[in-house]
Amino acid sequence: EEDQQFRTIFQEIAGDEMEITANELKNVLNRVISEHKDLNTEGFSLESCRSMIALMDVSFMDGTGRLNLQEFRHLWNKIKQWQGIFKHYDADQSGSINSYEMRNAVNDAGFRLNNQLYDIITMRYANENMNIDFDSFISCLVRLEAMFRAFQAFDQDGDGTIRLSVLEWLQLTMYA
Ligand SMILES: O=C(O)/C(S)=C/c1c[nH]c2cc(Br)ccc12
């Protein structure tokens, strides 16, 4: 039942080609955000939607540049889960969380990083006041999850190391 409902939503956004473009994703995400008064953000840019689609392509190993039903469902469920974490830390509904709260939020999302990585994430995603707003928070977690999944896909024997040629490395880093 719930899945059928989801499929209907997807169909409505995707249209006949049954794939969602970056622009369609931007419109649906920003429409949902505007319905959530407790998410005070200017919404997702086209660029961040392009990046999320590329990262879903990396996660599902299909480089179409658009979201199919499986990729959209995965992204949607992740954003639904992560927006709850964001709201928990953005108690004053300022629309952003500070770098300390970001560390805890990333932990709550199930990622175990080291201090250097937390600093890198703050540098990459925080605004001039060292706060991370909602769409940056989501973009960061989408990237984190996709990079973990890509590593695991390359680490066939599970020994925690991967071996990539320079072109394989560029294919991963330039697209994702
Ligand atoms: O507040 C809620 O219970 C839900 S279901 C929130 C959301 C569920 N999917 C979302 C996507 C974006 Br973008 C923003 C908020 C949500």
Ligand as a Chemical Component Dictionary entry (heavy atoms), coordinates in Angstrom:
data_LIG
# 
_chem_comp.id                   LIG 
_chem_comp.type                 NON-POLYMER 
_chem_comp.pdbx_formal_charge   0 
_chem_comp.three_letter_code    LIG 
# 
loop_
_chem_comp_atom.comp_id 
_chem_comp_atom.atom_id 
_chem_comp_atom.alt_atom_id 
_chem_comp_atom.type_symbol 
_chem_comp_atom.charge 
_chem_comp_atom.model_Cartn_x 
_chem_comp_atom.model_Cartn_y 
_chem_comp_atom.model_Cartn_z 
_chem_comp_atom.pdbx_ordinal 
LIG O1  O1  O  0 8.431  15.935 9.438 1  
LIG C1  C1  C  0 8.089  14.790 9.043 2  
LIG O2  O2  O  0 7.464  13.993 9.735 3  
LIG C2  C2  C  0 8.502  14.378 7.681 4  
LIG S1  S1  S  0 7.808  12.969 7.074 5  
LIG C3  C3  C  0 9.421  15.133 6.988 6  
LIG C4  C4  C  0 9.955  14.842 5.666 7  
LIG C5  C5  C  0 9.836  13.690 4.940 8  
LIG N1  N1  N  0 10.528 13.855 3.766 9  
LIG C6  C6  C  0 11.083 15.073 3.757 10 
LIG C7  C7  C  0 11.852 15.681 2.769 11 
LIG C8  C8  C  0 12.275 16.960 3.010 12 
LIG BR1 BR1 BR 0 13.312 17.821 1.698 13 
LIG C9  C9  C  0 11.956 17.633 4.174 14 
LIG C10 C10 C  0 11.184 17.032 5.162 15 
LIG C11 C11 C  0 10.741 15.746 4.927 16 
# 
loop_
_chem_comp_bond.comp_id 
_chem_comp_bond.atom_id_1 
_chem_comp_bond.atom_id_2 
_chem_comp_bond.value_order 
_chem_comp_bond.pdbx_ordinal 
LIG O1  C1  DOUB 1  
LIG C1  O2  SING 2  
LIG C1  C2  SING 3  
LIG C2  S1  SING 4  
LIG C2  C3  DOUB 5  
LIG C3  C4  SING 6  
LIG C4  C5  DOUB 7  
LIG C4  C11 SING 8  
LIG C5  N1  SING 9  
LIG N1  C6  SING 10 
LIG C6  C7  SING 11 
LIG C6  C11 DOUB 12 
LIG C7  C8  DOUB 13 
LIG C8  BR1 SING 14 
LIG C8  C9  SING 15 
LIG C9  C10 DOUB 16 
LIG C10 C11 SING 17 
# 
